[in-house]
Amino acid sequence: MGKSSIVSGSDMAGLEALIARARADGTSEKGLPPVERWNPDFCGDIDMEIRADGTWFYMGTPIGRKPLIRLFSTILRKDGDGRTYLVTPVEKVGIRVEDAPFLAVEMNVSGEGGEQVLTFRTNVGDVVEAGPGNPLRFEVARENEGLKPYLLVRGRLEALLARPVMYDLVGLGEDVEIDGRAMFAVRSSGVVFPILPADALEAFRS
């Protein structure tokens, strides 16, 4: 298969045509296309980037149409090679992702203790409960040693928690012993997610 027509395209019409091809299998606009089951040929890269703040760019210009971004987000897939692609039944094109493809912008807390459930909303409209199938993980950013929490949304795609959401999440933390070590952690849907060793937390706060 040759290169996709959108690879050399210079306007949004080509990108919207890609969305139309992804919907050709009858998936409703509100549903998620079965991108994990599609194995099209790789058609090259396009000049699209998702910045760390959740802003989408095409050819260096921000994409301002939120419904279009939402549609693009439904055909995103991160493969085992670590790269992120837009995927349809007949084509796969590579894009750049500065950090995580999604941003968690809101958190809801229900229940207490072992019954606590943390539900997150992303900037593209996904609503995800943290739990066994959608774990939280935490990194310490090398550039400023700041805490960076991530939520698995679907497949290998994650959402970085926006800073205000991160602060709310850390506010729910508690000391928990895990494998004989004191950890600062949060709970959701019956799962304990370690954030940092308790002793490292003191250094982190200072």
C-alpha positions as CSV (number, residue, x, y, z in Angstrom):
1,M,0.0,0.0,0.0
2,G,1.3,3.5,-0.8
3,K,1.4,6.4,1.4
4,S,-1.8,7.7,2.8
5,S,-3.3,10.7,1.1
6,I,-3.2,12.6,4.4
7,V,0.5,12.3,4.7
8,S,1.1,14.9,2.0
9,G,-2.1,16.8,2.8
10,S,-1.9,20.4,3.9
11,D,-5.3,21.1,5.3
12,M,-7.8,19.7,7.9
13,A,-10.0,18.1,5.2
14,G,-7.5,15.3,4.8
15,L,-7.5,14.6,8.5
16,E,-11.2,14.6,8.7
17,A,-11.2,12.1,5.8
18,L,-9.1,9.8,8.0
19,I,-11.8,10.0,10.7
20,A,-14.4,9.1,8.1
21,R,-12.4,6.0,7.1
22,A,-12.2,5.0,10.7
23,R,-15.9,5.2,11.0
24,A,-16.5,3.1,7.9
25,D,-16.9,0.0,10.1
26,G,-20.1,1.3,11.5
27,T,-18.8,2.5,14.8
28,S,-21.0,5.1,16.3
29,E,-19.6,8.6,16.8
30,K,-20.0,8.1,20.6
31,G,-18.3,4.7,20.6
32,L,-14.6,3.8,20.4
33,P,-13.4,2.2,17.2
34,P,-11.7,-1.2,17.7
35,V,-8.2,0.1,16.9
36,E,-6.5,-2.7,18.8
37,R,-7.9,-5.2,16.2
38,W,-6.8,-3.3,13.1
39,N,-3.5,-4.1,11.5
40,P,-3.1,-1.7,8.5
41,D,0.1,-0.9,6.7
42,F,2.2,2.0,8.1
43,C,1.7,4.9,5.8
44,G,4.3,7.3,7.1
45,D,4.3,10.2,9.6
46,I,2.2,13.3,9.6
47,D,3.1,16.7,11.2
48,M,0.9,16.3,14.2
49,E,2.0,16.7,17.8
50,I,0.3,16.4,21.2
51,R,2.1,18.7,23.7
52,A,2.5,18.0,27.4
53,D,-0.2,20.5,28.2
54,G,-2.7,18.5,26.1
55,T,-2.7,20.9,23.2
56,W,-2.9,19.3,19.7
57,F,-0.9,20.8,16.9
58,Y,-1.1,20.1,13.1
59,M,1.7,21.6,11.0
60,G,2.7,23.9,13.8
61,T,-0.8,25.3,14.4
62,P,-3.0,24.5,17.3
63,I,-6.1,22.5,16.5
64,G,-8.9,24.6,18.0
65,R,-11.9,22.4,17.2
66,K,-12.5,20.3,20.3
67,P,-15.0,17.9,18.6
68,L,-12.3,17.1,16.0
69,I,-9.7,16.5,18.7
70,R,-12.1,14.2,20.4
71,L,-12.6,12.2,17.2
72,F,-8.8,12.0,16.7
73,S,-8.4,10.7,20.2
74,T,-10.7,7.8,19.6
75,I,-8.4,6.4,16.9
76,L,-5.1,6.8,18.8
77,R,-3.0,3.7,19.5
78,K,0.3,3.3,21.2
79,D,2.2,0.3,19.9
80,G,4.8,-1.9,21.4
81,D,7.5,0.2,19.7
82,G,6.6,3.1,22.0
83,R,5.3,5.2,19.2
84,T,1.7,6.6,19.0
85,Y,-0.3,6.4,15.8
86,L,-3.6,7.4,14.3
87,V,-5.1,4.1,13.1
88,T,-8.0,3.2,10.7
89,P,-8.8,-0.2,9.1
90,V,-6.6,0.7,6.1
91,E,-3.9,3.0,7.3
92,K,-1.6,3.8,10.2
93,V,0.2,7.2,10.5
94,G,2.7,8.2,13.1
95,I,2.4,11.3,15.3
96,R,4.5,12.9,18.0
97,V,3.6,12.9,21.7
98,E,5.6,15.1,24.0
99,D,4.5,13.3,27.2
100,A,1.2,11.5,27.5
101,P,-1.5,11.8,24.8
102,F,-4.2,12.8,27.3
103,L,-4.5,15.1,30.3
104,A,-6.6,14.2,33.3
105,V,-8.3,17.5,34.2
106,E,-10.8,16.5,36.9
107,M,-11.1,13.9,39.7
108,N,-14.1,12.7,41.6
109,V,-13.9,10.8,44.9
110,S,-16.6,8.5,46.1
111,G,-16.5,6.2,49.1
112,E,-13.9,5.9,51.9
113,G,-11.1,3.6,52.9
114,G,-11.1,0.3,51.0
115,E,-14.3,1.4,49.2
116,Q,-12.8,4.6,47.8
117,V,-13.1,5.0,44.0
118,L,-11.2,7.7,42.1
119,T,-12.8,8.7,38.8
120,F,-11.0,10.9,36.3
121,R,-12.1,13.0,33.3
122,T,-9.7,13.6,30.6
123,N,-9.4,16.7,28.3
124,V,-10.8,14.6,25.4
125,G,-13.9,13.4,27.3
126,D,-12.9,10.0,28.6
127,V,-14.2,9.1,32.1
128,V,-12.0,6.5,33.8
129,E,-12.1,4.8,37.2
130,A,-8.6,4.1,38.6
131,G,-8.5,0.4,39.5
132,P,-7.1,-3.0,38.4
133,G,-7.7,-2.4,34.7
134,N,-6.7,1.3,34.8
135,P,-3.8,1.7,37.2
136,L,-2.1,4.8,38.4
137,R,1.6,5.1,38.2
138,F,4.0,7.8,39.5
139,E,7.3,9.2,38.2
140,V,9.6,11.9,39.5
141,A,10.4,14.4,36.7
142,R,14.1,14.6,36.2
143,E,14.1,18.3,35.2
144,N,12.6,19.6,38.5
145,E,12.0,16.5,40.7
146,G,8.3,17.2,40.6
147,L,5.8,14.3,40.9
148,K,4.1,13.2,37.7
149,P,1.1,10.8,38.1
150,Y,-0.2,8.9,35.1
151,L,-3.5,7.0,34.6
152,L,-3.9,4.2,32.1
153,V,-6.9,5.2,29.9
154,R,-7.0,2.4,27.4
155,G,-4.6,0.1,25.5
156,R,-1.1,1.7,26.2
157,L,-2.5,5.2,26.2
158,E,-2.1,7.2,29.4
159,A,-3.3,10.5,30.8
160,L,-1.0,12.8,32.8
161,L,-2.8,14.3,35.7
162,A,-3.0,18.1,35.5
163,R,-1.2,19.7,38.4
164,P,-4.3,20.8,40.4
165,V,-5.6,17.2,40.0
166,M,-2.3,15.9,41.2
167,Y,-2.4,18.0,44.3
168,D,-5.9,16.7,45.1
169,L,-4.8,13.2,44.6
170,V,-1.7,13.5,46.9
171,G,-4.1,15.0,49.5
172,L,-5.8,11.6,49.6
173,G,-2.5,9.8,50.3
174,E,-1.8,7.7,53.3
175,D,1.1,5.6,54.7
176,V,0.7,2.0,53.8
177,E,3.1,-1.0,54.4
178,I,3.8,-2.7,51.1
179,D,6.2,-5.7,51.0
180,G,7.6,-4.7,54.3
181,R,8.3,-1.1,53.4
182,A,6.4,2.0,54.4
183,M,4.9,3.7,51.3
184,F,2.9,6.8,50.7
185,A,0.0,5.6,48.6
186,V,-3.6,6.1,47.4
187,R,-6.5,3.7,47.1
188,S,-9.1,3.2,44.4
189,S,-11.4,0.4,43.5
190,G,-9.7,-2.0,46.0
191,V,-6.2,-1.3,44.7
192,V,-3.4,0.4,46.6
193,F,-1.2,2.5,44.3
194,P,2.2,3.4,45.8
195,I,3.3,7.0,45.1
196,L,6.7,7.2,46.9
197,P,8.5,5.5,49.8
198,A,7.4,7.2,53.0
199,D,11.0,8.3,53.8
200,A,11.5,9.7,50.2
201,L,8.3,11.7,50.6
202,E,9.8,13.8,53.4
203,A,12.8,14.7,51.1
204,F,10.3,15.4,48.3
205,R,8.3,17.8,50.5
206,S,11.5,19.6,51.6
